[in-house]
């Protein structure tokens, strides 16, 4: 199926912003110029620009020339949990390779995070995530048995686990993300193709349902030379991620981008 023109236009403009061809502070071409360049009517051009405004990439409008505000798109709630969606939004091709999945007794750390009894079972998996064909992140994911059982028969090399579970009716309501730095262990070294001891960016994530019950505990490790995490905050909104360092005022808490 042919991609709608406004999406193609938005993707092209995102690429120009991400590559630096359109730098932060630069003005975009006028609507008339974009119509001529892409042989398009004003409708698709305006839809494309509206999408970039919604993502926080550009500002302006109402007769003013659009200006580049950021190079990393802000993201909707579902992309908090979906590597696939985060990669697509930032203009990269996501991929995945399942290493293992099993139903086994949870270790004490996982049991404590998920609120399980000492002998309770959990669905545990290890999966390598790719950006543009390169190893980018290693997932160690743990689900309560009830939530995770459908994953045992699913094709986990096909795409987003978040989207699959949502289609199964799982109430993935909120997530707490904690970021720190860790040294690569032997499994990280093998799958991420880095030396043992190399620094990795780790994201630990606890996902709960709308009643606050834990559903997933994940330990994800990123290669910092391939993927970076960008944190943004919204003025006046409750922070979803505790962080240090400066951040741009935006509309979503974090995004994924390829490192230069």
C-alpha positions as CSV (number, residue, x, y, z in Angstrom):
1,X,0.0,0.0,0.0
2,X,1.3,3.5,-0.9
3,X,2.3,5.7,2.0
4,X,0.1,8.8,2.2
5,X,1.8,11.9,0.8
6,X,1.7,13.9,4.1
7,X,3.6,11.1,5.9
8,X,6.2,11.0,3.2
9,X,6.7,14.7,3.5
10,X,6.9,14.6,7.3
11,X,9.5,11.8,7.1
12,X,11.6,13.8,4.6
13,X,11.5,16.8,6.8
14,X,12.3,14.8,9.9
15,X,15.4,13.3,8.1
16,X,16.6,16.8,7.2
17,X,16.2,18.0,10.8
18,X,17.9,14.8,12.2
19,X,20.8,15.1,9.8
20,X,21.4,18.7,10.6
21,X,20.5,20.0,7.1
22,X,17.8,21.9,9.0
23,X,19.4,22.9,12.3
24,X,17.8,24.1,15.5
25,X,16.7,27.7,14.9
26,X,16.5,27.4,11.2
27,X,13.4,28.3,9.3
28,X,11.7,25.7,7.2
29,X,10.8,26.5,3.6
30,X,7.5,28.3,3.2
31,X,4.3,26.2,2.4
32,X,4.5,27.5,-1.2
33,X,8.1,26.4,-1.5
34,X,7.3,23.0,-0.1
35,X,4.4,22.6,-2.4
36,X,6.6,23.3,-5.4
37,X,9.5,21.1,-4.2
38,X,7.2,18.1,-3.6
39,X,4.6,18.8,-6.3
40,X,2.0,18.7,-3.6
41,X,-1.1,20.7,-2.7
42,X,-1.2,22.7,0.5
43,X,-3.3,20.1,2.3
44,X,-0.6,17.4,2.6
45,X,2.1,20.0,3.3
46,X,0.0,21.5,6.2
47,X,-0.7,18.0,7.5
48,X,3.1,17.2,7.5
49,X,3.9,20.4,9.3
50,X,1.2,19.8,11.8
51,X,2.7,16.4,12.6
52,X,6.1,17.9,13.2
53,X,4.6,20.5,15.5
54,X,2.8,17.8,17.5
55,X,6.2,16.0,17.9
56,X,7.8,19.2,19.1
57,X,10.3,19.4,16.2
58,X,9.0,22.7,14.9
59,X,7.2,25.8,16.1
60,X,5.5,28.7,14.4
61,X,2.3,28.7,12.4
62,X,-0.7,31.1,11.9
63,X,1.2,33.0,9.1
64,X,4.6,32.7,10.7
65,X,7.4,30.6,9.1
66,X,8.0,27.3,10.9
67,X,11.2,27.1,12.9
68,X,13.1,24.0,14.0
69,X,12.9,23.6,17.8
70,X,14.5,20.2,18.3
71,X,16.1,17.3,16.5
72,X,14.5,14.5,18.6
73,X,10.7,14.1,18.2
74,X,8.6,14.0,21.3
75,X,6.6,10.8,21.6
76,X,3.1,9.6,22.5
77,X,2.5,7.4,25.6
78,X,2.7,4.1,23.8
79,X,6.3,4.7,22.7
80,X,7.4,4.8,26.4
81,X,7.3,1.0,26.3
82,X,8.0,0.3,22.6
83,X,11.5,0.3,21.2
84,X,10.0,-0.3,17.8
85,X,7.8,2.8,17.9
86,X,10.6,5.0,19.3
87,X,13.0,3.9,16.5
88,X,10.4,4.5,13.8
89,X,9.5,8.0,15.2
90,X,13.2,9.0,15.1
91,X,13.7,7.7,11.5
92,X,15.5,4.4,12.1
93,X,14.7,0.8,11.1
94,X,14.1,-1.3,14.2
95,X,14.9,-5.0,14.4
96,X,15.1,-7.8,17.0
97,X,16.6,-11.2,17.6
98,X,15.1,-13.4,20.3
99,X,17.9,-15.2,22.4
100,X,15.7,-17.1,24.8
101,X,12.2,-17.2,26.4
102,X,11.2,-19.5,29.3
103,X,8.6,-19.9,32.1
104,X,10.7,-20.3,35.2
105,X,10.8,-19.5,38.9
106,X,11.6,-15.8,39.4
107,X,14.8,-14.9,41.2
108,X,14.5,-12.8,44.4
109,X,15.0,-9.5,42.6
110,X,12.4,-10.1,40.0
111,X,10.0,-11.6,42.5
112,X,10.3,-8.5,44.7
113,X,9.8,-6.1,41.8
114,X,6.7,-8.0,40.5
115,X,5.3,-8.7,44.0
116,X,5.4,-12.4,43.5
117,X,5.6,-15.2,46.1
118,X,9.0,-16.9,46.4
119,X,8.1,-20.0,44.3
120,X,6.0,-18.1,41.7
121,X,6.7,-18.5,38.0
122,X,7.5,-15.7,35.6
123,X,7.9,-15.5,31.9
124,X,11.5,-14.3,31.2
125,X,13.1,-13.5,27.9
126,X,16.3,-12.1,26.5
127,X,16.1,-10.2,23.2
128,X,18.6,-8.2,21.2
129,X,17.3,-5.0,19.6
130,X,18.8,-3.5,16.4
131,X,18.9,0.0,14.9
132,X,19.5,0.0,11.2
133,X,20.9,-3.5,11.5
134,X,23.4,-2.7,14.3
135,X,23.1,-4.2,17.8
136,X,21.8,-1.3,19.9
137,X,20.1,-2.7,23.1
138,X,19.8,-5.9,25.0
139,X,16.5,-6.6,26.8
140,X,16.1,-8.8,29.8
141,X,12.3,-8.8,30.4
142,X,10.2,-10.5,33.1
143,X,6.5,-10.7,33.1
144,X,4.0,-12.1,35.6
145,X,2.8,-15.6,34.4
146,X,-0.7,-14.4,33.6
147,X,0.6,-11.5,31.4
148,X,3.6,-13.3,29.8
149,X,2.1,-16.7,28.9
150,X,0.9,-15.5,25.4
151,X,4.5,-14.5,24.6
152,X,5.6,-18.2,24.8
153,X,3.7,-18.9,21.5
154,X,4.3,-15.5,19.8
155,X,6.7,-14.6,17.1
156,X,8.9,-12.2,19.1
157,X,11.1,-11.5,16.1
158,X,8.2,-9.8,14.4
159,X,8.0,-6.5,16.3
160,X,6.8,-4.8,19.4
161,X,6.0,-6.8,22.5
162,X,4.1,-3.8,23.8
163,X,1.8,-3.7,20.8
164,X,1.3,-7.5,21.0
165,X,0.3,-7.4,24.7
166,X,-2.0,-4.4,24.1
167,X,-3.8,-6.4,21.3
168,X,-4.2,-9.2,23.9
169,X,-6.0,-6.7,26.2
170,X,-3.2,-6.3,28.7
171,X,-3.6,-3.1,30.7
172,X,-0.2,-1.6,30.4
173,X,-1.0,1.7,32.1
174,X,2.1,3.3,33.4
175,X,5.9,2.7,33.7
176,X,8.7,3.9,36.0
177,X,12.1,4.2,34.2
178,X,15.4,4.3,36.1
179,X,18.6,5.1,34.1
180,X,22.2,4.4,35.2
181,X,25.5,3.2,33.8
182,X,26.7,-0.4,34.1
183,X,29.7,-2.4,32.8
184,X,29.0,-5.0,30.1
185,X,28.9,-8.6,31.3
186,X,29.7,-11.6,29.2
187,X,26.2,-11.8,27.7
188,X,26.1,-8.1,26.9
189,X,29.5,-8.5,25.3
190,X,28.5,-11.4,23.1
191,X,25.2,-9.9,21.8
192,X,26.0,-6.2,21.8
193,X,29.5,-6.9,20.3
194,X,31.4,-4.8,22.9
195,X,34.3,-5.8,25.2
196,X,33.5,-7.1,28.6
197,X,33.5,-4.1,31.0
198,X,32.4,-1.6,28.4
199,X,30.1,1.1,29.7
200,X,26.4,0.6,28.9
201,X,23.4,2.8,29.5
202,X,20.9,0.7,31.5
203,X,17.2,1.4,31.8
204,X,15.3,-0.5,34.4
205,X,11.5,-0.4,33.9
206,X,8.6,-1.3,36.1
207,X,5.3,-1.4,34.3
208,X,2.0,-1.5,36.1
209,X,-1.7,-1.7,35.3
210,X,-4.3,1.0,36.1
211,X,-4.7,-0.5,39.6
212,X,-1.0,-0.2,40.3
213,X,-0.3,-4.0,40.0
214,X,3.2,-4.8,38.6
215,X,3.1,-6.6,35.2
216,X,6.7,-6.3,33.9
217,X,10.2,-5.7,35.2
218,X,12.8,-5.1,32.6
219,X,16.6,-4.5,32.5
220,X,17.5,-3.0,29.1
221,X,21.1,-2.1,28.2
222,X,22.0,0.3,25.4
223,X,25.2,0.7,23.5
224,X,25.9,4.4,24.0
225,X,27.7,4.7,20.7
226,X,24.6,3.4,18.8
227,X,21.6,4.7,20.8
228,X,21.1,7.6,23.1
229,X,18.1,8.5,25.3
230,X,16.8,12.0,25.4
231,X,14.8,13.2,28.4
232,X,12.2,16.1,28.0
233,X,9.9,17.6,30.6
234,X,6.6,19.5,30.4
235,X,6.3,22.6,32.5
236,X,3.6,22.2,35.1
237,X,3.2,18.4,34.6
238,X,4.2,15.8,37.1
239,X,7.6,14.4,36.1
240,X,7.5,10.8,34.9
241,X,11.3,10.4,35.0
242,X,13.6,11.6,37.7
243,X,16.8,12.8,36.0
244,X,19.8,15.0,36.3
245,X,21.1,17.5,33.8
246,X,19.4,20.0,31.5
247,X,16.3,19.2,29.4
248,X,14.2,21.0,26.9
249,X,10.6,21.8,27.8
250,X,8.6,19.4,25.6
251,X,5.6,17.1,25.6
252,X,7.0,13.6,26.4
253,X,9.5,12.1,28.8
254,X,11.9,10.3,26.6
255,X,12.9,9.4,23.1
256,X,15.4,7.2,21.2
257,X,17.9,8.5,18.7
258,X,20.9,7.0,16.9
259,X,24.2,8.3,18.2
260,X,26.3,10.1,15.6
